[in-house]
Amino acid sequence: MIERLGSAPVIARYGQAEAATLAHAFSDIETSLRKFLHEQLPKLADPSLQGEGLEDLLLEVREEFRHILYHLHDPEFLRVLEPTHEWLTVRVEQG
């Protein structure tokens, strides 16, 4: 994967280490998404999980998403995805 990514000019322009950083990011993002989809999300849908157990699970989900965000920021190639305050602002059209 590293060689394949490094052969793409859009990645190579960020330097030699970028392909490895991006491959590592993809791998960790995949692991986190699988954990969320296959383990955490089914537990969240279970109505019997309540109280402290539910809160603990929500904190685990938050940590998994924090880990994903880290790997979206780490490779220079993906940094264009970072939201700005402008992107988060809801605009109301005046009419």
Secondary structure, DSSP 4 states (H G I P E B T S, - for coil): -HHHHHTSHHHHTT-HHHHHHHHHHHHHHHHHHHHIIIIIHHHHH-TT--HHHHHHHHHHHHHHHHHHHHHHHSSGGGGGG---HHHHPPPPPP-
